[in-house]
Amino acid sequence: MGSNDVVAITGIAVTFVVSVANLIYSLRTNRRTIFVNTVTTSRLKWIDTLRDEVSEFIAVTTRLADHSLPLDKRTEMLLQRDTLLHQIALHLNPVDPEDQRLKTLAIRARELSEQGDVKKELPAALTELRDATGNYLKKEWNRVKNESEGR
């Protein structure tokens, strides 16, 4: 075997090793990218759903403060409000204090709406729920951004 053959075989072997290393690296990177994209997409959907449920809960609770609603409409809206309250609770982490604060604020708003004359307290409670939810969702949005950028 001549020196040219040794150089050719060495070149082929090095090329093969580099190709295999590149394939392994690409597979790992693609798997991680797919995972991050899946988690990011799911979290964005979760953020949108929670935002929609909280805003609808606030709107329905505000509307229920109008005691001139017909009984059938009021009954329908009470069911909708309670359903939204449970959906909000189920979207939140049962052991995280910040999540549980949102749940507590929503329950408080429901309780206030069931009381008689709460013209000042209910709007303040709903505003507090809205603002706390906005801050919470902003924190989650930043977390999604950081994860999608690999931080």
MODELLER restraints for C-alpha pairs under 7 A, 6 or more apart:
rsr = mdl.restraints
at = mdl.atoms
rsr.add(forms.Gaussian(group=physical.xy_distance, feature=features.Distance(at['CA:36:A'], at['CA:148:A']), mean=6.37, stdev=0.5))
rsr.add(forms.Gaussian(group=physical.xy_distance, feature=features.Distance(at['CA:40:A'], at['CA:144:A']), mean=6.00, stdev=0.5))
rsr.add(forms.Gaussian(group=physical.xy_distance, feature=features.Distance(at['CA:40:A'], at['CA:148:A']), mean=6.77, stdev=0.5))
rsr.add(forms.Gaussian(group=physical.xy_distance, feature=features.Distance(at['CA:47:A'], at['CA:137:A']), mean=6.52, stdev=0.5))
rsr.add(forms.Gaussian(group=physical.xy_distance, feature=features.Distance(at['CA:50:A'], at['CA:88:A']), mean=6.47, stdev=0.5))
rsr.add(forms.Gaussian(group=physical.xy_distance, feature=features.Distance(at['CA:50:A'], at['CA:91:A']), mean=6.79, stdev=0.5))
rsr.add(forms.Gaussian(group=physical.xy_distance, feature=features.Distance(at['CA:53:A'], at['CA:84:A']), mean=6.06, stdev=0.5))
rsr.add(forms.Gaussian(group=physical.xy_distance, feature=features.Distance(at['CA:53:A'], at['CA:88:A']), mean=6.46, stdev=0.5))
rsr.add(forms.Gaussian(group=physical.xy_distance, feature=features.Distance(at['CA:54:A'], at['CA:88:A']), mean=6.84, stdev=0.5))
rsr.add(forms.Gaussian(group=physical.xy_distance, feature=features.Distance(at['CA:57:A'], at['CA:81:A']), mean=5.74, stdev=0.5))
rsr.add(forms.Gaussian(group=physical.xy_distance, feature=features.Distance(at['CA:57:A'], at['CA:84:A']), mean=5.84, stdev=0.5))
rsr.add(forms.Gaussian(group=physical.xy_distance, feature=features.Distance(at['CA:57:A'], at['CA:85:A']), mean=6.94, stdev=0.5))
rsr.add(forms.Gaussian(group=physical.xy_distance, feature=features.Distance(at['CA:58:A'], at['CA:126:A']), mean=6.20, stdev=0.5))
rsr.add(forms.Gaussian(group=physical.xy_distance, feature=features.Distance(at['CA:60:A'], at['CA:77:A']), mean=6.56, stdev=0.5))
rsr.add(forms.Gaussian(group=physical.xy_distance, feature=features.Distance(at['CA:60:A'], at['CA:81:A']), mean=6.11, stdev=0.5))
rsr.add(forms.Gaussian(group=physical.xy_distance, feature=features.Distance(at['CA:61:A'], at['CA:81:A']), mean=6.57, stdev=0.5))
rsr.add(forms.Gaussian(group=physical.xy_distance, feature=features.Distance(at['CA:61:A'], at['CA:113:A']), mean=6.67, stdev=0.5))
rsr.add(forms.Gaussian(group=physical.xy_distance, feature=features.Distance(at['CA:64:A'], at['CA:74:A']), mean=6.81, stdev=0.5))
rsr.add(forms.Gaussian(group=physical.xy_distance, feature=features.Distance(at['CA:65:A'], at['CA:113:A']), mean=6.19, stdev=0.5))
rsr.add(forms.Gaussian(group=physical.xy_distance, feature=features.Distance(at['CA:85:A'], at['CA:106:A']), mean=6.76, stdev=0.5))
rsr.add(forms.Gaussian(group=physical.xy_distance, feature=features.Distance(at['CA:89:A'], at['CA:103:A']), mean=5.71, stdev=0.5))
rsr.add(forms.Gaussian(group=physical.xy_distance, feature=features.Distance(at['CA:92:A'], at['CA:99:A']), mean=5.39, stdev=0.5))
rsr.add(forms.Gaussian(group=physical.xy_distance, feature=features.Distance(at['CA:93:A'], at['CA:99:A']), mean=5.75, stdev=0.5))
rsr.add(forms.Gaussian(group=physical.xy_distance, feature=features.Distance(at['CA:94:A'], at['CA:100:A']), mean=6.52, stdev=0.5))
rsr.add(forms.Gaussian(group=physical.xy_distance, feature=features.Distance(at['CA:102:A'], at['CA:129:A']), mean=6.59, stdev=0.5))
rsr.add(forms.Gaussian(group=physical.xy_distance, feature=features.Distance(at['CA:102:A'], at['CA:132:A']), mean=6.87, stdev=0.5))
rsr.add(forms.Gaussian(group=physical.xy_distance, feature=features.Distance(at['CA:102:A'], at['CA:133:A']), mean=6.73, stdev=0.5))
rsr.add(forms.Gaussian(group=physical.xy_distance, feature=features.Distance(at['CA:105:A'], at['CA:129:A']), mean=5.64, stdev=0.5))
rsr.add(forms.Gaussian(group=physical.xy_distance, feature=features.Distance(at['CA:106:A'], at['CA:129:A']), mean=6.55, stdev=0.5))
rsr.add(forms.Gaussian(group=physical.xy_distance, feature=features.Distance(at['CA:109:A'], at['CA:122:A']), mean=6.23, stdev=0.5))
rsr.add(forms.Gaussian(group=physical.xy_distance, feature=features.Distance(at['CA:109:A'], at['CA:125:A']), mean=5.73, stdev=0.5))
rsr.add(forms.Gaussian(group=physical.xy_distance, feature=features.Distance(at['CA:109:A'], at['CA:126:A']), mean=6.19, stdev=0.5))
rsr.add(forms.Gaussian(group=physical.xy_distance, feature=features.Distance(at['CA:112:A'], at['CA:118:A']), mean=6.64, stdev=0.5))
rsr.add(forms.Gaussian(group=physical.xy_distance, feature=features.Distance(at['CA:112:A'], at['CA:122:A']), mean=5.84, stdev=0.5))
rsr.add(forms.Gaussian(group=physical.xy_distance, feature=features.Distance(at['CA:113:A'], at['CA:122:A']), mean=6.48, stdev=0.5))
